[in-house]
Amino acid sequence: MPLWRAEIWPPDSFEAEALYLRPIDLMGGASGRAACKAGAAQSLAGGPLAFRNVELIARGAAGVCAWQASLREVREWAEERGGYAAKRIVQLESNLTNARSPFANISLDHPHLFGILNVTPDSFSDGGDYIDPDRAIAHGGFLTKEGAAIVDIGGESTRPGAEPVGVEEEIARVLPVIIEIASQGAIISIDTRHADVMAAALDAGARVLNDVTALTHESASLALATERRAPVVLMHKQGDPRTMQDAPDYDDVVLDIFDYLEARVTACEEAGIVRGNLCVDPGIGFGKTLGNNLEILGKLSLFQGLGTAVMVGVSRKSFLSHTHPGLKPKERLAASIAAGLGCLNQGVQFLRVHDIPESAQALRVWLALRNGENR
């Protein structure tokens, strides 16, 4: 695996096959607004954070090199170099600084919560808790009341080692819950990789598609999402749920995931889905080692270079117990919130969580600290 080598500015002899920009020196609140007004920083995707500098990352045959500089210095370097570099930096700068369009009619000027509702017997954390439709419907209403902007309903577990579920069974699990919760005015996301389930869920009142395979599991999925003009979450995973944790392997995990998601965003746009209807998710825990997960979380701001909303799901996941071995999923609330706040500090627009009341409290405090706001 190539190491990221920090180099002295400006880049000279390194031949890059691909370039990336990662916002660094992030800030918020009055200091961030003042720095933007003075031209010393740029707003990050129209959200509550700003960034002073960037890390220019170049990937080539020699490995991966990184340089830290101001956006202006990177822009001037790229203009002098011309060709791919000039075009790429213009694209990435635009993606980093342009405000995001509303996603599912939700303004992205501040972060929001996806509330997890698994109507499955075998999900890693809450399997069996809401397999009864009445309990699931009640919990969905609770999630909305307590601060979930979107309720994410899934009928097939994709935890490591999970066995696939038949489409008819998946539809039977989710439809009664979607119909009732949608009738209460909630925004529903359907967490599925099957086109037939997507179609049935949209017909029942769901508005968002959340696909762990980024619309690649079935050929009909991309066409369906395009035809129905549904907002879509495109997630990265490596391998099948049954085997994905056996031996995850990457050249550079962060850049490999960025490249994959960039290709999926391009494929969706070419099919006719507008970028404002897309959200990306790097897929923490889906074919990743502990080290992979920590590296992704440490460099999350890079994914704002895709020009879409970014969602991250860390809630209750096993990597959170590496400092306290033996913690069961429902005992990882504090760790989940700590990891989620780390994600917010890198500009993510959505956190996908199980524990909505506690996460909503943390989000409100984070916003107050960052922006002086009380939501």
C-alpha positions in Angstrom: 0.0 0.0 0.0 1.6 3.3 -1.0 2.1 5.8 1.8 1.0 9.4 1.6 4.3 11.4 1.5 4.1 15.1 2.5 6.1 17.2 0.1 7.4 20.8 0.0 5.3 23.2 -2.0 5.1 23.6 -5.0 4.8 20.2 -6.8 7.4 19.8 -9.5 8.5 16.4 -10.8 5.7 14.2 -9.5 3.6 12.9 -12.4 0.0 12.5 -11.3 -2.5 10.2 -12.8 -5.2 11.6 -10.6 -5.6 14.7 -8.4 -7.7 15.3 -5.3 -8.4 18.2 -2.9 -9.0 17.7 0.8 -10.2 20.7 2.8 -8.1 21.2 6.0 -7.9 23.8 8.8 -11.7 23.7 9.1 -13.5 26.3 11.3 -16.9 27.5 12.1 -18.8 30.2 13.9 -17.9 33.8 13.9 -14.2 33.1 13.1 -15.1 31.1 10.1 -17.5 33.8 8.8 -15.0 36.5 9.4 -12.3 34.6 7.6 -14.6 34.0 4.6 -15.5 37.7 4.5 -11.8 38.6 4.5 -11.0 36.2 1.8 -8.8 34.0 4.1 -11.1 31.0 4.0 -13.9 29.5 1.8 -17.3 28.1 2.9 -17.4 24.3 2.7 -20.4 23.3 0.6 -22.6 26.1 1.9 -22.7 24.5 5.4 -21.6 25.8 8.8 -17.9 25.1 8.2 -15.2 27.0 6.3 -11.7 25.9 5.4 -8.5 27.9 5.3 -6.3 25.6 3.2 -6.4 22.4 1.2 -4.3 19.3 0.8 -3.5 18.6 -2.8 -3.2 14.9 -3.3 -1.5 13.4 -6.4 -1.7 9.7 -7.2 0.6 8.2 -9.7 3.0 5.3 -10.4 5.3 6.5 -7.6 2.5 6.3 -5.1 0.6 9.1 -3.3 2.0 12.5 -2.5 0.3 15.3 -0.7 1.0 19.1 -0.4 -0.6 21.6 1.9 -1.3 25.1 0.5 -4.0 27.7 0.1 -6.6 27.1 -2.5 -5.3 30.2 -4.3 -1.8 28.7 -4.5 -3.2 25.3 -5.8 -5.3 27.1 -8.4 -2.3 29.1 -9.6 -0.1 26.0 -9.8 -2.8 24.2 -11.8 -3.3 27.1 -14.2 0.5 27.2 -14.9 0.5 23.4 -15.4 -2.6 23.5 -17.7 -4.3 20.4 -19.2 -5.7 17.9 -16.8 -4.5 19.6 -13.7 -6.1 22.9 -14.6 -9.4 21.3 -15.5 -9.4 19.0 -12.4 -8.7 21.7 -9.9 -11.4 24.0 -11.2 -13.9 21.1 -10.9 -12.8 20.2 -7.4 -12.8 23.8 -6.2 -16.3 24.3 -7.5 -17.5 21.0 -5.8 -15.9 22.0 -2.5 -17.2 25.6 -2.3 -20.7 25.5 -4.0 -23.6 25.2 -1.7 -25.5 21.9 -1.9 -29.0 21.9 -3.3 -31.7 20.6 -0.9 -31.8 16.8 -0.7 -35.4 15.5 -0.5 -36.4 19.1 0.0 -34.2 19.3 3.1 -31.9 22.3 3.2 -28.3 21.4 3.7 -27.1 24.6 5.3 -26.7 22.4 8.4 -26.4 18.7 9.1 -29.3 16.3 9.7 -30.0 12.8 11.0 -31.2 9.7 9.2 -33.0 7.5 11.8 -32.4 3.8 11.4 -35.5 1.5 11.4 -34.7 -2.1 10.6 -37.7 -4.4 10.3 -35.5 -7.5 10.2 -34.8 -10.4 12.6 -31.0 -10.3 12.1 -29.6 -6.8 11.9 -26.4 -6.5 13.9 -27.8 -4.1 16.5 -31.6 -4.0 16.6 -32.5 -7.3 14.8 -35.9 -8.4 15.9 -36.7 -5.3 17.8 -39.1 -4.0 15.2 -40.1 -7.0 13.2 -43.6 -6.5 14.5 -45.2 -3.8 12.2 -47.0 -2.1 15.0 -43.8 -1.7 17.0 -42.0 -0.5 13.9 -44.6 2.1 13.1 -44.6 3.4 16.6 -40.8 3.6 16.6 -40.8 5.4 13.2 -43.1 8.1 14.7 -40.8 8.3 17.7 -37.7 8.9 15.5 -39.5 11.6 13.5 -40.7 13.4 16.7 -37.3 13.2 18.3 -35.4 14.8 15.4 -34.9 12.4 12.5 -35.1 14.4 9.2 -35.5 11.1 7.3 -36.5 7.6 8.6 -34.5 4.9 6.8 -36.4 1.7 6.7 -34.7 -1.6 5.8 -36.1 -5.1 5.4 -32.8 -7.0 4.6 -29.8 -7.1 6.9 -26.5 -6.3 5.2 -24.4 -6.8 8.3 -21.2 -8.9 7.9 -22.2 -12.5 7.4 -25.8 -11.8 6.6 -27.7 -14.1 4.3 -29.8 -12.6 1.5 -33.6 -12.2 1.8 -36.1 -12.9 -1.0 -37.6 -9.8 -2.6 -41.2 -10.8 -1.7 -40.2 -11.2 1.9 -38.4 -7.9 2.0 -41.4 -6.1 0.5 -43.8 -7.8 3.0 -41.6 -6.5 5.9 -41.3 -2.9 4.8 -44.5 -2.0 3.0 -47.0 -1.8 5.9 -44.4 0.3 7.9 -43.7 2.7 5.0 -47.4 3.2 4.3 -48.3 4.2 7.8 -45.2 6.3 8.7 -45.4 8.2 5.3 -49.1 8.9 6.0 -47.9 10.7 9.1 -45.8 13.1 7.0 -42.4 11.6 7.6 -39.8 11.5 4.8 -39.0 7.9 4.3 -35.9 6.3 2.8 -35.9 2.7 1.7 -32.7 0.9 2.5 -32.5 -1.8 -0.2 -30.4 -3.1 -3.1 -33.3 -4.5 -5.0 -35.1 -2.6 -7.8 -38.5 -4.3 -7.2 -38.3 -3.3 -3.5 -37.4 0.3 -4.5 -40.4 0.5 -6.8 -42.8 -0.9 -4.2 -41.5 1.4 -1.5 -41.8 4.5 -3.7 -45.3 3.5 -4.6 -46.1 3.2 -0.9 -44.8 6.7 0.0 -41.0 6.4 0.4 -39.1 9.3 -1.2 -35.4 8.4 -0.9 -33.5 5.3 -2.1 -30.5 4.2 0.0 -28.6 1.5 -1.8 -25.5 -0.1 -0.2 -24.4 -1.1 -3.7 -24.7 2.4 -5.2 -27.4 1.1 -7.8 -25.1 -1.6 -9.1 -26.7 -4.8 -7.6 -29.4 -4.9 -10.3 -29.3 -3.4 -13.7 -32.9 -2.1 -13.3 -32.0 0.1 -10.3 -30.4 3.0 -12.0 -33.1 3.2 -14.6 -35.8 3.1 -11.9 -34.1 5.9 -9.9 -33.8 8.0 -13.0 -37.4 7.5 -14.1 -38.8 8.2 -10.6 -36.5 11.2 -10.0 -35.9 9.9 -6.5 -33.0 11.2 -4.3 -30.4 8.4 -3.9 -27.8 7.6 -1.4 -24.8 5.8 -3.1 -22.8 3.8 -0.7 -19.4 2.1 -1.2 -18.9 -1.5 -0.1 -16.3 -4.1 -1.0 -17.6 -7.6 -1.5 -20.8 -9.4 -0.5 -22.2 -9.1 3.0 -21.5 -12.7 3.6 -17.8 -12.4 3.0 -16.9 -8.7 2.9 -15.0 -8.7 6.2 -12.9 -11.8 5.4 -10.0 -9.9 3.7 -10.7 -6.3 2.7 -8.0 -5.1 0.4 -7.2 -1.6 -1.1 -4.4 0.2 -2.8 -5.3 3.4 -0.9 -8.6 3.0 0.9 -9.7 6.7 0.9 -8.7 7.4 -2.7 -10.1 4.0 -3.9 -13.5 4.8 -2.3 -13.4 8.4 -3.7 -12.7 7.0 -7.2 -15.5 4.5 -7.0 -18.1 7.0 -5.7 -17.0 9.6 -8.3 -17.6 6.9 -11.0 -21.0 6.2 -9.6 -22.0 9.9 -9.5 -20.9 10.2 -13.1 -22.9 7.2 -14.1 -26.0 8.5 -12.4 -25.6 11.9 -14.0 -25.1 10.4 -17.4 -28.3 8.4 -16.8 -30.2 11.6 -16.1 -30.1 12.0 -12.3 -29.3 15.5 -11.3 -26.3 15.8 -8.8 -28.6 17.5 -6.2 -30.5 14.3 -6.0 -27.3 12.4 -5.0 -25.7 11.7 -1.7 -22.6 9.6 -1.1 -21.7 7.3 1.8 -18.1 5.8 2.2 -19.6 2.7 3.8 -17.9 2.5 7.2 -17.6 -1.2 8.1 -18.6 -2.5 4.7 -15.5 -4.4 3.6 -13.2 -2.4 5.7 -10.7 -3.1 8.5 -10.5 -1.1 11.7 -7.5 0.7 10.2 -9.5 1.4 7.0 -12.4 2.8 9.0 -10.2 5.1 11.1 -8.4 6.4 8.0 -11.6 7.2 6.2 -13.0 9.0 9.2 -9.9 11.0 9.5 -10.1 12.3 5.9 -13.9 12.6 5.4 -13.7 16.2 4.1 -12.1 14.8 0.9 -15.5 13.5 -0.2 -17.0 17.0 -0.4 -15.0 17.1 -3.6 -17.7 15.0 -5.2 -20.1 17.9 -5.1 -22.9 15.9 -3.4 -24.2 15.6 0.1 -22.2 13.2 2.2 -23.8 10.7 4.7 -21.8 8.6 7.2 -23.1 5.7 9.3 -21.0 4.9 12.4 -23.8 4.2 14.8 -23.1 1.2 17.1 -20.6 -0.4 14.7 -18.1 -2.9 15.9 -15.0 -0.7 15.2 -16.2 1.6 18.0 -15.4 -1.0 20.6 -11.7 -1.3 19.8 -10.8 0.8 22.8 -13.3 -1.1 25.0 -13.4 -4.7 23.8 -16.6 -6.6 24.6 -19.0 -3.7 24.3 -22.3 -4.9 22.8 -23.9 -2.8 20.0 -26.4 -1.1 22.3 -23.6 -0.3 24.8 -21.8 1.9 22.2 -23.9 5.0 22.4 -21.2 7.3 23.8 -18.7 6.0 21.2 -21.3 6.5 18.4 -21.9 10.1 19.4 -18.2 10.8 19.7 -17.6 9.4 16.2 -20.6 11.2 14.8 -19.3 14.6 16.1 -16.0 13.9 14.4 -17.9 13.4 11.2 -19.7 16.7 11.7 -16.4 18.4 12.2 -15.5 17.4 8.6 -18.6 18.8 7.0 -20.9 15.8 6.5 -24.5 16.6 5.8 -26.1 13.5 7.2 -25.5 11.1 10.1 -27.2 7.8 10.0 -28.0 6.8 13.6 -30.0 4.4 15.8 -30.3 6.7 18.8 -32.1 9.8 17.6 -32.9 11.6 20.9 -29.3 11.5 22.1 -27.8 12.3 18.7 -30.2 15.2 18.2 -29.1 16.7 21.5 -25.5 16.3 20.5 -26.2 17.9 17.1 -27.9 20.9 18.6 -25.0 21.5 21.0 -22.5 21.1 18.1 -24.5 23.7 16.1 -24.6 26.1 19.0 -20.8 25.8 19.5 -20.1 26.1 15.8 -22.6 28.7 14.8 -24.0 30.3 17.9 -27.3 28.8 16.9 -30.1 27.0 18.9 -32.1 24.7 16.6 
